[in-house]
Structure formats: C-alpha cells, structure tokens
Amino acid sequence: MPDPLLLDRLLLVSHLFQQDMAREYDGTPLSEARMAVLWTVHHAGPVTQQAIAESLALTPRTISAHVDALETSGHLRRTAHPGDRRAHLVALAPDGAALMERTVVRHADLSAQLRAAVAPADRDALERGLDAVAARLAELIADEAAGAAARSTR
C-alpha cells in the first residue's frame, strides 16, 4: 500500500479537529461557524455585522442568524453604532468574553501538547512547513477564484 499523501494527512488532522470541536460543543448552542463569529469579535473588538461577514466570507443573512443565536445564548450583545444610525456594533457579552478567555487557554494548552508530540529538533521545521503549506493553499485558492472570475466575464 502506498504511503499516505500529504493531503491525506492534512485531511485526517482536519477531521480530528472537527471531531474534537463537535465533542466540545455538544449540548451547547455553539458550532464551528458560531465560534468563528466569536473569534472574529474577540480579535476585532466591537465590530459591525458587515465586517464580520466580510472577514468570514459569509453572507450578511448568515451572519445575522449566527449573531441572533449568539445574542440569545448570552455570548454576544448588539449596541447602537455611534456613527451610523443604521448599523449596530456586535461585542462579546460577559458570557462570551469568559468563553473566549477559556478557549484561548485551551488552545494554548492543546498547541503545546501537539508541539510536544514532535521531536524538539523538528518543531521549527514543522511550523515553517505548515506556514508554507497554508500560504500555498491560499495562493491556489486565490488563483482559482481569479480564473473563475475571468472565465465568467468572457
């Protein structure tokens, strides 16, 4: 049997992360998509729903549904935008801020555990390799999107 391809290994890691997230969010109103919204607000501070949608490349309607659910669950709050009467700012509510603080700690712990699984002499090379793979995949996606846009204008 041939050795697994790099892509096969990356897909396995992705699948394992998804299983871990599903286990973590089981029985809660959270999901991978809703956590992405929380991460965006956590990093950006109070932000408009439009900015969240652009950051996550999702439709405003999808973001609105996620923000509604996260507001109902007590993770987010909306306030009036000080400079635009038509817009609202989305910020972490106390429960959301506490969740994100715990999540940051858990991510740091898991990252340390995963890094420790690699031989010390290989750790820097692993990180450089992962950065290179992520950068190349982003390039391939951008190139494909540009090609699709060019084909649609013909």
DSSP file with accessible surface (Angstrom, degrees, kcal/mol):
  #  RESIDUE AA STRUCTURE BP1 BP2  ACC     N-H-->O    O-->H-N    N-H-->O    O-->H-N    TCO  KAPPA ALPHA  PHI   PSI    X-CA   Y-CA   Z-CA
    1    1 A M              0   0  225      0, 0.0     0, 0.0     0, 0.0     0, 0.0   0.000 360.0 360.0 360.0 135.1    0.0    0.0    0.0
    2    2 A P        -     0   0  115      0, 0.0     3,-0.1     0, 0.0     0, 0.0  -0.267 360.0 -94.6 -69.8 156.1    1.4    3.4   -0.9
    3    3 A D        -     0   0  136      1,-0.1     2,-0.0     0, 0.0     0, 0.0  -0.367  51.9 -93.9 -63.5 147.4    2.3    5.9    1.8
    4    4 A P        -     0   0   67      0, 0.0    -1,-0.1     0, 0.0     2,-0.1  -0.342  42.6-114.9 -64.1 143.8   -0.4    8.4    2.6
    5    5 A L     >  -     0   0  114      1,-0.1     4,-2.0    -3,-0.1     5,-0.2  -0.377  23.3-110.7 -71.6 159.3   -0.2   11.7    0.6
    6    6 A L  H  > S+     0   0   99      1,-0.2     4,-2.6     2,-0.2     5,-0.2   0.921 121.6  54.2 -55.7 -43.0    0.4   15.0    2.5
    7    7 A L  H  > S+     0   0  107      1,-0.2     4,-2.8     2,-0.2    -1,-0.2   0.907 104.9  53.4 -60.7 -40.4   -3.2   16.0    1.6
    8    8 A D  H  > S+     0   0   80      1,-0.2     4,-2.1     2,-0.2    -1,-0.2   0.914 110.3  47.4 -59.7 -42.3   -4.5   12.7    3.2
    9    9 A R  H  X S+     0   0  128     -4,-2.0     4,-2.4     2,-0.2    -2,-0.2   0.913 112.2  49.1 -66.1 -42.4   -2.6   13.5    6.4
   10   10 A L  H  X S+     0   0   58     -4,-2.6     4,-2.6     1,-0.2    -2,-0.2   0.906 110.5  50.9 -65.0 -39.1   -3.9   17.1    6.4
   11   11 A L  H  X S+     0   0  101     -4,-2.8     4,-2.7    -5,-0.2    -1,-0.2   0.890 109.0  51.7 -64.8 -38.1   -7.5   15.9    5.8
   12   12 A L  H  X S+     0   0   99     -4,-2.1     4,-2.7    -5,-0.2    -2,-0.2   0.940 110.1  48.2 -62.5 -46.0   -7.1   13.5    8.7
   13   13 A V  H  X S+     0   0   71     -4,-2.4     4,-2.5     2,-0.2    -2,-0.2   0.934 112.0  50.0 -60.9 -43.6   -5.9   16.3   11.0
   14   14 A S  H  X S+     0   0   54     -4,-2.6     4,-2.4     1,-0.2    -2,-0.2   0.931 110.8  49.5 -59.7 -44.7   -8.8   18.5    9.9
   15   15 A H  H  X S+     0   0   91     -4,-2.7     4,-2.4     1,-0.2    -1,-0.2   0.911 110.1  50.5 -62.4 -42.5  -11.3   15.6   10.6
   16   16 A L  H  X S+     0   0   89     -4,-2.7     4,-2.3     2,-0.2    -1,-0.2   0.906 110.0  50.1 -64.7 -39.5   -9.8   15.0   14.0
   17   17 A F  H  X S+     0   0   90     -4,-2.5     4,-2.7     2,-0.2    -1,-0.2   0.916 110.0  50.8 -63.8 -41.3  -10.1   18.8   14.8
   18   18 A Q  H  X S+     0   0   88     -4,-2.4     4,-2.6     2,-0.2    -2,-0.2   0.913 109.9  49.7 -63.6 -40.7  -13.7   18.7   13.7
   19   19 A Q  H  X S+     0   0  105     -4,-2.4     4,-2.3     2,-0.2    -1,-0.2   0.918 111.2  49.7 -62.6 -41.6  -14.5   15.7   15.9
   20   20 A D  H  X S+     0   0   60     -4,-2.3     4,-2.5     1,-0.2    -2,-0.2   0.918 112.2  47.2 -64.9 -42.3  -12.9   17.4   18.8
   21   21 A M  H  X S+     0   0   48     -4,-2.7     4,-2.5     2,-0.2    -2,-0.2   0.913 110.2  52.3 -65.4 -42.5  -14.9   20.6   18.2
   22   22 A A  H  X S+     0   0   64     -4,-2.6     4,-0.9     1,-0.2    -1,-0.2   0.918 111.9  46.9 -60.0 -41.8  -18.2   18.6   17.8
   23   23 A R  H >< S+     0   0  149     -4,-2.3     3,-0.6     1,-0.2    -2,-0.2   0.936 112.3  50.2 -64.0 -43.6  -17.4   16.9   21.2
   24   24 A E  H 3< S+     0   0   66     -4,-2.5    -2,-0.2     1,-0.2    -1,-0.2   0.874 117.0  39.2 -63.5 -38.1  -16.6   20.2   22.8
   25   25 A Y  H >< S+     0   0   26     -4,-2.5     3,-2.3    -5,-0.1     5,-0.3   0.478  82.2 129.7 -95.3  -1.9  -19.8   22.0   21.6
   26   26 A D  T << S+     0   0  136     -4,-0.9     5,-0.0    -3,-0.6    -3,-0.0  -0.293  80.0  13.4 -57.4 129.6  -22.2   19.0   22.1
   27   27 A G  T 3  S+     0   0   81      1,-0.3    -1,-0.3     3,-0.1    -2,-0.1   0.541 111.6  96.9  82.7   5.4  -25.2   20.1   24.0
   28   28 A T  S <  S-     0   0   62     -3,-2.3    -1,-0.3     2,-0.2    -3,-0.0  -0.788  84.9-114.7-117.9 168.1  -24.4   23.9   23.6
   29   29 A P  S    S+     0   0   58      0, 0.0     2,-0.2     0, 0.0    44,-0.1   0.404  84.9 107.5 -80.7   8.0  -25.7   26.4   21.1
   30   30 A L        +     0   0   21     -5,-0.3     2,-0.3     4,-0.1    -2,-0.2  -0.515  40.3 167.0 -90.4 154.1  -22.2   26.6   19.7
   31   31 A S     >  -     0   0   43     -2,-0.2     4,-2.7     1,-0.1     5,-0.2  -0.901  53.1 -92.1-148.8 173.0  -20.9   25.3   16.4
   32   32 A E  H  > S+     0   0  107     -2,-0.3     4,-1.9     1,-0.2     5,-0.1   0.926 126.8  48.7 -57.8 -43.4  -17.7   25.8   14.4
   33   33 A A  H  > S+     0   0   37      1,-0.2     4,-1.7     2,-0.2    -1,-0.2   0.915 112.1  47.2 -65.4 -42.9  -19.4   28.6   12.5
   34   34 A R  H  > S+     0   0   67      1,-0.2     4,-2.4     2,-0.2    -1,-0.2   0.872 110.0  53.2 -68.5 -35.6  -20.6   30.4   15.6
   35   35 A M  H  X S+     0   0    4     -4,-2.7     4,-3.0     2,-0.2    -1,-0.2   0.880 104.5  56.5 -65.3 -33.9  -17.2   30.0   17.2
   36   36 A A  H  X S+     0   0   34     -4,-1.9     4,-2.2    -5,-0.2    -2,-0.2   0.908 107.2  48.9 -62.5 -39.2  -15.7   31.6   14.1
   37   37 A V  H  X S+     0   0    0     -4,-1.7     4,-2.5     2,-0.2     5,-0.2   0.945 111.8  48.7 -63.5 -46.3  -18.0   34.6   14.7
   38   38 A L  H  X S+     0   0    0     -4,-2.4     4,-3.1     1,-0.2    -2,-0.2   0.909 110.5  50.8 -61.3 -41.3  -16.9   34.7   18.4
   39   39 A W  H  X S+     0   0   55     -4,-3.0     4,-2.5     2,-0.2     5,-0.2   0.910 109.7  51.1 -61.7 -41.7  -13.3   34.6   17.4
   40   40 A T  H  X S+     0   0   18     -4,-2.2     4,-2.6     2,-0.2     5,-0.2   0.946 114.3  42.3 -61.9 -46.7  -13.8   37.4   14.9
   41   41 A V  H  X S+     0   0    2     -4,-2.5     4,-2.3     2,-0.2    -2,-0.2   0.910 112.2  55.5 -67.2 -39.6  -15.4   39.6   17.5
   42   42 A H  H  < S+     0   0   65     -4,-3.1    -2,-0.2    -5,-0.2    -1,-0.2   0.922 116.5  36.0 -57.5 -44.7  -12.9   38.6   20.1
   43   43 A H  H  < S+     0   0  138     -4,-2.5    -2,-0.2    -5,-0.2    -1,-0.2   0.833 124.3  40.1 -80.8 -32.2  -10.0   39.7   17.9
   44   44 A A  H  < S-     0   0   61     -4,-2.6    -2,-0.2     1,-0.2    -3,-0.2   0.626  95.4-143.5 -92.8 -15.4  -11.6   42.8   16.3
   45   45 A G     <  +     0   0   26     -4,-2.3    -1,-0.2    -5,-0.2    45,-0.1  -0.353  68.2   0.7  76.0-167.8  -13.4   44.1   19.4
   46   46 A P  S    S+     0   0   86      0, 0.0     2,-0.3     0, 0.0    45,-0.2  -0.309  86.9 165.8 -54.7 128.9  -16.9   45.7   18.8
   47   47 A V  E     -A   90   0A  21     43,-2.1    43,-3.3     3,-0.0     2,-0.1  -0.970  37.3-100.8-146.8 155.7  -17.5   45.3   15.1
   48   48 A T  E  >  -A   89   0A  35     -2,-0.3     4,-1.9    41,-0.2    41,-0.2  -0.414  30.5-119.1 -77.3 157.9  -20.4   45.6   12.6
   49   49 A Q  H  > S+     0   0   44     39,-0.6     4,-2.8     1,-0.2     5,-0.2   0.863 116.2  58.6 -62.6 -34.7  -22.1   42.5   11.3
   50   50 A Q  H  > S+     0   0  129      1,-0.2     4,-2.5     2,-0.2    -1,-0.2   0.921 104.9  49.0 -61.6 -42.0  -21.0   43.6    7.8
   51   51 A A  H  > S+     0   0   31      2,-0.2     4,-2.6     1,-0.2    -1,-0.2   0.896 111.0  50.3 -65.2 -37.3  -17.3   43.5    8.9
   52   52 A I  H  X S+     0   0    0     -4,-1.9     4,-2.3     2,-0.2    -2,-0.2   0.942 110.4  49.9 -64.4 -45.5  -17.9   40.0   10.4
   53   53 A A  H  X>S+     0   0    6     -4,-2.8     5,-2.2     1,-0.2     4,-0.8   0.920 113.0  46.2 -59.7 -44.1  -19.5   38.8    7.2
   54   54 A E  H ><5S+     0   0  131     -4,-2.5     3,-0.6     1,-0.2    -1,-0.2   0.924 111.5  51.8 -65.3 -42.0  -16.6   40.2    5.1
   55   55 A S  H 3<5S+     0   0   80     -4,-2.6    -1,-0.2     1,-0.2    -2,-0.2   0.883 119.4  35.0 -62.3 -38.2  -14.0   38.7    7.5
   56   56 A L  H 3<5S-     0   0   46     -4,-2.3    -1,-0.2    -5,-0.2    -2,-0.2   0.411 105.7-124.0 -98.3   1.1  -15.6   35.2    7.3
   57   57 A A  T <<5 +     0   0   91     -4,-0.8     2,-0.3    -3,-0.6    -3,-0.2   0.916  67.2 133.0  54.7  45.9  -16.6   35.4    3.6
   58   58 A L      < -     0   0   68     -5,-2.2    -1,-0.2    -6,-0.2    -2,-0.1  -0.851  62.4 -94.8-120.8 161.9  -20.2   34.7    4.6
   59   59 A T     >  -     0   0   77     -2,-0.3     4,-2.4     1,-0.1     5,-0.2  -0.389  30.7-118.5 -73.8 152.6  -23.5   36.4    3.6
   60   60 A P  H  > S+     0   0   93      0, 0.0     4,-2.8     0, 0.0     5,-0.2   0.881 115.9  56.2 -56.7 -36.7  -24.9   39.1    5.8
   61   61 A R  H  > S+     0   0  209      2,-0.2     4,-2.1     1,-0.2     5,-0.2   0.912 107.2  48.0 -62.7 -43.0  -28.0   36.9    6.3
   62   62 A T  H  > S+     0   0   52      2,-0.2     4,-2.2     1,-0.2    -1,-0.2   0.936 113.1  47.7 -63.7 -44.5  -25.9   34.0    7.6
   63   63 A I  H  X S+     0   0    0     -4,-2.4     4,-3.2     1,-0.2     5,-0.3   0.916 108.9  54.7 -62.8 -41.6  -24.0   36.3   10.0
   64   64 A S  H  X S+     0   0   40     -4,-2.8     4,-2.9    -5,-0.2    -1,-0.2   0.926 108.3  48.9 -59.0 -42.7  -27.3   37.8   11.2
   65   65 A A  H  X S+     0   0   57     -4,-2.1     4,-2.2     2,-0.2    -1,-0.2   0.917 113.4  46.5 -63.8 -42.5  -28.6   34.3   12.0
   66   66 A H  H  X S+     0   0   30     -4,-2.2     4,-2.6     2,-0.2    -2,-0.2   0.926 113.8  47.7 -65.9 -43.7  -25.4   33.4   13.9
   67   67 A V  H  X S+     0   0    0     -4,-3.2     4,-2.5     2,-0.2     5,-0.2   0.916 110.2  53.1 -64.9 -41.6  -25.4   36.8   15.8
   68   68 A D  H  X S+     0   0   71     -4,-2.9     4,-2.5    -5,-0.3    -1,-0.2   0.944 112.6  44.3 -55.5 -49.5  -29.1   36.4   16.7
   69   69 A A  H  X S+     0   0   25     -4,-2.2     4,-2.2     1,-0.2    -2,-0.2   0.903 114.7  48.1 -64.2 -41.1  -28.4   32.9   18.1
   70   70 A L  H  <>S+     0   0    0     -4,-2.6     5,-2.4     2,-0.2     6,-1.6   0.808 111.7  50.4 -72.6 -27.6  -25.3   34.0   20.0
   71   71 A E  H ><5S+     0   0   72     -4,-2.5     3,-1.2     4,-0.2    -2,-0.2   0.925 110.4  49.7 -72.2 -43.1  -27.1   37.0   21.4
   72   72 A T  H 3<5S+     0   0  126     -4,-2.5    -2,-0.2     1,-0.3    -1,-0.2   0.886 110.3  50.7 -61.4 -38.2  -30.0   34.8   22.6
   73   73 A S  T 3<5S-     0   0   35     -4,-2.2    -1,-0.3    -5,-0.2    -2,-0.2   0.510 118.3-112.3 -80.4  -3.8  -27.5   32.4   24.2
   74   74 A G  T < 5S+     0   0   24     -3,-1.2    22,-0.7    -4,-0.2    21,-0.6   0.588  88.8 110.3  86.8  12.2  -25.8   35.4   26.0
   75   75 A H  S   <S+     0   0   25     -5,-2.4    18,-2.1    20,-0.2     2,-0.3   0.770  79.1  27.9 -89.3 -29.9  -22.5   35.2   24.1
   76   76 A L  E     -B   92   0A   4     -6,-1.6     2,-0.3    16,-0.3    16,-0.2  -0.890  61.9-160.4-127.4 161.4  -22.8   38.4   22.1
   77   77 A R  E     -B   91   0A 114     14,-2.6    14,-2.6    -2,-0.3     2,-0.4  -0.989  11.7-140.8-139.2 149.5  -24.6   41.8   22.5
   78   78 A R  E     +B   90   0A  54     -2,-0.3     2,-0.3    12,-0.2    12,-0.2  -0.893  20.2 179.8-107.4 140.7  -25.6   44.4   20.0
   79   79 A T  E     -B   89   0A  55     10,-2.3    10,-3.3    -2,-0.4     2,-0.1  -0.937  39.2 -86.4-133.7 159.0  -25.3   48.1   20.6
   80   80 A A  E     -B   88   0A  78     -2,-0.3     8,-0.2     8,-0.2     5,-0.1  -0.365  45.0-115.2 -63.8 139.0  -26.1   51.1   18.5
   81   81 A H    >   -     0   0   56      6,-2.0     3,-0.5     3,-0.5     6,-0.1  -0.631  19.1-141.5 -74.3 129.5  -23.2   52.2   16.2
   82   82 A P  T 3  S+     0   0  121      0, 0.0    -1,-0.1     0, 0.0     3,-0.1   0.783  96.7  33.4 -67.8 -22.8  -22.1   55.7   17.4
   83   83 A G  T 3  S+     0   0   71      1,-0.2     2,-0.3     2,-0.0    -2,-0.0   0.447 118.7  47.1-112.2  -1.4  -21.5   56.9   13.9
   84   84 A D    X   -     0   0   50     -3,-0.5     3,-1.6     3,-0.2    -3,-0.5  -0.867  57.4-162.7-146.7 106.2  -24.2   55.2   11.8
   85   85 A R  T 3  S+     0   0  251     -2,-0.3    -1,-0.1     1,-0.3    -4,-0.1   0.735  93.1  56.6 -61.8 -22.8  -27.8   55.0   12.9
   86   86 A R  T 3  S+     0   0  215     -6,-0.1    -1,-0.3     2,-0.0     2,-0.3   0.620 102.3  66.3 -83.4 -13.6  -28.5   52.1   10.5
   87   87 A A    <   -     0   0   22     -3,-1.6    -6,-2.0    -6,-0.1     2,-0.3  -0.702  62.4-152.7-112.4 160.3  -25.8   49.9   12.0
   88   88 A H  E     - B   0  80A  95     -2,-0.3   -39,-0.6    -8,-0.2     2,-0.4  -0.925  16.7-128.7-124.0 152.3  -25.1   48.1   15.2
   89   89 A L  E     -AB  48  79A  29    -10,-3.3   -10,-2.3    -2,-0.3     2,-0.5  -0.842  17.9-146.2 -98.6 140.6  -21.9   47.0   16.8
   90   90 A V  E     +AB  47  78A   0    -43,-3.3   -43,-2.1    -2,-0.4     2,-0.3  -0.926  26.2 168.1-107.3 128.5  -21.5   43.4   17.9
   91   91 A A  E     - B   0  77A   5    -14,-2.6   -14,-2.6    -2,-0.5     2,-0.3  -0.912  41.2 -88.8-135.4 161.5  -19.4   42.8   21.0
   92   92 A L  E     - B   0  76A  33     -2,-0.3   -16,-0.3   -16,-0.2   -17,-0.1  -0.542  38.0-142.3 -69.4 132.5  -18.8   40.0   23.4
   93   93 A A     >  -     0   0   10    -18,-2.1     4,-3.0    -2,-0.3     5,-0.3  -0.452  37.9 -91.8 -81.2 168.2  -21.2   39.8   26.3
   94   94 A P  H  > S+     0   0  105      0, 0.0     4,-2.5     0, 0.0     5,-0.2   0.900 129.7  48.9 -52.4 -42.6  -19.8   38.7   29.7
   95   95 A D  H  > S+     0   0  102    -21,-0.6     4,-2.3     1,-0.2   -20,-0.2   0.894 112.9  48.3 -64.3 -38.2  -20.5   35.0   29.0
   96   96 A G  H  > S+     0   0    0    -22,-0.7     4,-2.6    -3,-0.2    -1,-0.2   0.907 110.9  50.0 -67.6 -41.3  -18.9   35.3   25.5
   97   97 A A  H  X S+     0   0   31     -4,-3.0     4,-2.4     2,-0.2    -2,-0.2   0.921 111.6  48.5 -63.7 -41.9  -15.8   37.0   26.9
   98   98 A A  H  X S+     0   0   36     -4,-2.5     4,-2.3    -5,-0.3    -2,-0.2   0.918 111.3  50.5 -64.3 -42.3  -15.5   34.3   29.6
   99   99 A L  H  X S+     0   0   11     -4,-2.3     4,-2.6     1,-0.2    -2,-0.2   0.928 110.9  48.4 -60.3 -44.7  -15.8   31.6   27.0
  100  100 A M  H  X S+     0   0    0     -4,-2.6     4,-2.6     2,-0.2    -1,-0.2   0.889 108.8  53.3 -67.5 -36.1  -13.2   33.2   24.8
  101  101 A E  H  X S+     0   0  133     -4,-2.4     4,-1.8     2,-0.2    -1,-0.2   0.938 112.6  44.5 -61.6 -44.6  -10.8   33.5   27.7
  102  102 A R  H  X S+     0   0  129     -4,-2.3     4,-2.6     1,-0.2    -2,-0.2   0.898 112.9  52.1 -64.8 -39.5  -11.2   29.8   28.5
  103  103 A T  H  X S+     0   0    3     -4,-2.6     4,-2.9     2,-0.2     5,-0.2   0.895 106.1  53.0 -66.6 -40.4  -10.9   28.9   24.8
  104  104 A V  H  X S+     0   0   62     -4,-2.6     4,-2.3     2,-0.2    -1,-0.2   0.929 111.6  46.9 -59.6 -43.8   -7.6   30.9   24.4
  105  105 A V  H  X S+     0   0  100     -4,-1.8     4,-2.4     1,-0.2    -2,-0.2   0.933 113.0  48.5 -64.3 -45.4   -6.2   29.0   27.4
  106  106 A R  H  X S+     0   0   89     -4,-2.6     4,-3.0     1,-0.2     5,-0.2   0.899 111.1  50.9 -63.3 -39.9   -7.4   25.6   26.0
  107  107 A H  H  X S+     0   0   90     -4,-2.9     4,-2.8     2,-0.2    -1,-0.2   0.910 110.1  49.1 -63.4 -41.5   -5.9   26.4   22.6
  108  108 A A  H  X S+     0   0   63     -4,-2.3     4,-2.3    -5,-0.2    -2,-0.2   0.918 113.1  47.8 -63.5 -40.9   -2.6   27.3   24.1
  109  109 A D  H  X S+     0   0   92     -4,-2.4     4,-2.4     2,-0.2    -2,-0.2   0.941 114.1  45.3 -65.1 -47.7   -2.6   24.1   26.1
  110  110 A L  H  X S+     0   0   56     -4,-3.0     4,-2.8     1,-0.2     5,-0.2   0.918 111.8  53.0 -63.6 -41.0   -3.5   21.9   23.0
  111  111 A S  H  X S+     0   0   75     -4,-2.8     4,-2.7    -5,-0.2    -1,-0.2   0.928 109.9  48.2 -59.3 -43.7   -1.0   23.7   20.9
  112  112 A A  H  X S+     0   0   56     -4,-2.3     4,-2.4     1,-0.2    -1,-0.2   0.909 111.8  49.8 -63.7 -40.8    1.7   23.0   23.5
  113  113 A Q  H  X S+     0   0  112     -4,-2.4     4,-0.9     2,-0.2    -2,-0.2   0.911 112.9  46.0 -64.8 -41.5    0.7   19.3   23.6
  114  114 A L  H >< S+     0   0   88     -4,-2.8     3,-0.6     2,-0.2     4,-0.4   0.911 112.9  49.6 -68.0 -41.1    0.7   19.0   19.9
  115  115 A R  H >< S+     0   0   81     -4,-2.7     3,-1.6    -5,-0.2    -2,-0.2   0.906 107.1  55.7 -63.2 -39.0    4.1   20.7   19.6
  116  116 A A  H 3< S+     0   0   63     -4,-2.4    -1,-0.2     1,-0.3    -2,-0.2   0.739  95.4  67.1 -66.7 -21.0    5.5   18.4   22.3
  117  117 A A  T << S+     0   0   88     -4,-0.9     2,-0.4    -3,-0.6    -1,-0.3   0.662  92.0  75.6 -72.9 -13.1    4.4   15.4   20.2
  118  118 A V  S <  S-     0   0   37     -3,-1.6     5,-0.1    -4,-0.4     0, 0.0  -0.790  99.4 -99.3-101.2 140.1    7.1   16.4   17.7
  119  119 A A    >>  -     0   0   51     -2,-0.4     3,-2.1     1,-0.1     4,-0.9  -0.278  34.2-119.8 -55.2 137.2   10.8   15.8   18.3
  120  120 A P  G >4 S+     0   0   98      0, 0.0     3,-0.8     0, 0.0     4,-0.5   0.858 113.0  55.8 -50.6 -39.0   12.4   19.1   19.5
  121  121 A A  G 34 S+     0   0   97      1,-0.2     4,-0.3     2,-0.1    -2,-0.1   0.719 111.1  45.5 -68.3 -18.5   14.8   19.2   16.6
  122  122 A D  G <> S+     0   0   93     -3,-2.1     4,-2.5     1,-0.1    -1,-0.2   0.515  86.8  89.7-100.9  -7.6   11.8   19.0   14.2
  123  123 A R  H <X S+     0   0   59     -4,-0.9     4,-2.3    -3,-0.8     5,-0.2   0.913  88.6  45.2 -62.6 -47.7    9.5   21.6   15.7
  124  124 A D  H  > S+     0   0  100     -4,-0.5     4,-2.5     1,-0.2    -1,-0.2   0.914 114.4  50.0 -64.0 -39.5   10.7   24.7   13.9
  125  125 A A  H  > S+     0   0   48     -4,-0.3     4,-2.8     2,-0.2    -2,-0.2   0.901 108.9  52.7 -65.0 -39.3   10.7   22.9   10.6
  126  126 A L  H  X S+     0   0   73     -4,-2.5     4,-2.9     2,-0.2     5,-0.2   0.946 110.7  46.7 -60.4 -47.0    7.2   21.6   11.2
  127  127 A E  H  X S+     0   0   82     -4,-2.3     4,-2.4     2,-0.2    -2,-0.2   0.914 113.4  47.9 -64.5 -42.0    6.0   25.2   11.9
  128  128 A R  H  X S+     0   0  160     -4,-2.5     4,-2.4     2,-0.2    -1,-0.2   0.918 113.0  49.9 -62.9 -41.3    7.8   26.5    8.8
  129  129 A G  H  X S+     0   0   34     -4,-2.8     4,-2.7     2,-0.2    -2,-0.2   0.918 110.4  48.4 -64.2 -44.2    6.3   23.7    6.7
  130  130 A L  H  X S+     0   0   85     -4,-2.9     4,-2.7     2,-0.2     5,-0.2   0.912 111.7  50.4 -63.2 -40.9    2.8   24.3    8.0
  131  131 A D  H  X S+     0   0  117     -4,-2.4     4,-2.5    -5,-0.2    -2,-0.2   0.921 111.8  48.1 -61.2 -42.8    3.1   28.0    7.2
  132  132 A A  H  X S+     0   0   61     -4,-2.4     4,-2.5     2,-0.2    -2,-0.2   0.913 112.0  48.7 -65.3 -41.9    4.4   27.2    3.7
  133  133 A V  H  X S+     0   0   50     -4,-2.7     4,-2.6     2,-0.2     5,-0.2   0.938 113.0  47.7 -63.8 -45.4    1.5   24.7    3.1
  134  134 A A  H  X S+     0   0   61     -4,-2.7     4,-2.4     1,-0.2    -2,-0.2   0.923 112.8  48.8 -62.6 -42.6   -1.1   27.2    4.3
  135  135 A A  H  X S+     0   0   51     -4,-2.5     4,-2.2    -5,-0.2    -1,-0.2   0.924 112.9  47.3 -64.1 -42.9    0.4   30.0    2.2
  136  136 A R  H  X S+     0   0  123     -4,-2.5     4,-2.6     2,-0.2    -2,-0.2   0.917 111.0  50.8 -67.1 -40.4    0.5   27.9   -0.9
  137  137 A L  H  X S+     0   0   99     -4,-2.6     4,-2.5     1,-0.2    -1,-0.2   0.921 109.5  51.3 -63.7 -40.8   -3.1   26.6   -0.4
  138  138 A A  H  X S+     0   0   61     -4,-2.4     4,-2.5    -5,-0.2    -1,-0.2   0.911 110.5  49.7 -60.7 -41.2   -4.2   30.3   -0.1
  139  139 A E  H  X S+     0   0  100     -4,-2.2     4,-2.9     2,-0.2    -2,-0.2   0.923 110.1  49.8 -62.4 -45.4   -2.4   31.1   -3.3
  140  140 A L  H  X S+     0   0   83     -4,-2.6     4,-2.3     2,-0.2    -2,-0.2   0.908 111.9  48.1 -62.2 -40.4   -4.1   28.2   -5.1
  141  141 A I  H  X S+     0   0  108     -4,-2.5     4,-2.5     2,-0.2    -2,-0.2   0.929 113.1  47.5 -66.1 -43.8   -7.5   29.2   -3.9
  142  142 A A  H  X S+     0   0   56     -4,-2.5     4,-2.6     2,-0.2    -2,-0.2   0.914 111.8  50.4 -63.9 -41.9   -6.9   32.9   -4.9
  143  143 A D  H  X S+     0   0  100     -4,-2.9     4,-2.5     2,-0.2    -1,-0.2   0.918 111.5  48.1 -62.1 -42.6   -5.6   31.8   -8.4
  144  144 A E  H  X S+     0   0  115     -4,-2.3     4,-2.6     2,-0.2    -2,-0.2   0.914 111.5  49.9 -65.4 -41.1   -8.7   29.6   -8.9
  145  145 A A  H  X S+     0   0   60     -4,-2.5     4,-2.4     2,-0.2    -2,-0.2   0.919 111.8  48.2 -64.2 -40.8  -11.1   32.4   -7.8
  146  146 A A  H  X S+     0   0   62     -4,-2.6     4,-2.5     2,-0.2    -2,-0.2   0.915 112.3  49.3 -66.2 -40.5   -9.3   34.8  -10.2
  147  147 A G  H  X S+     0   0   22     -4,-2.5     4,-2.5     2,-0.2    -2,-0.2   0.913 111.0  49.3 -64.2 -41.4   -9.6   32.2  -13.0
  148  148 A A  H  X S+     0   0   43     -4,-2.6     4,-1.9     2,-0.2    -2,-0.2   0.914 111.3  49.7 -65.0 -39.9  -13.2   31.6  -12.3
  149  149 A A  H  X S+     0   0   51     -4,-2.4     4,-0.9     1,-0.2    -2,-0.2   0.919 111.2  49.2 -65.1 -40.8  -13.9   35.4  -12.3
  150  150 A A  H >< S+     0   0   43     -4,-2.5     3,-0.6     1,-0.2     4,-0.4   0.904 110.9  50.1 -65.6 -40.1  -12.1   35.8  -15.6
  151  151 A R  H >< S+     0   0  124     -4,-2.5     3,-0.9     1,-0.2    -1,-0.2   0.855 106.9  55.0 -66.5 -33.7  -14.0   32.9  -17.2
  152  152 A S  H 3< S+     0   0   95     -4,-1.9    -1,-0.2     1,-0.2    -2,-0.2   0.708 103.7  55.1 -75.8 -16.6  -17.3   34.3  -16.1
  153  153 A T  T <<        0   0  120     -4,-0.9    -1,-0.2    -3,-0.6    -2,-0.2   0.491 360.0 360.0 -92.3  -2.6  -16.6   37.7  -17.8
  154  154 A R    <         0   0  226     -3,-0.9    -3,-0.0    -4,-0.4    -4,-0.0  -0.348 360.0 360.0 -81.3 360.0  -16.0   36.1  -21.2
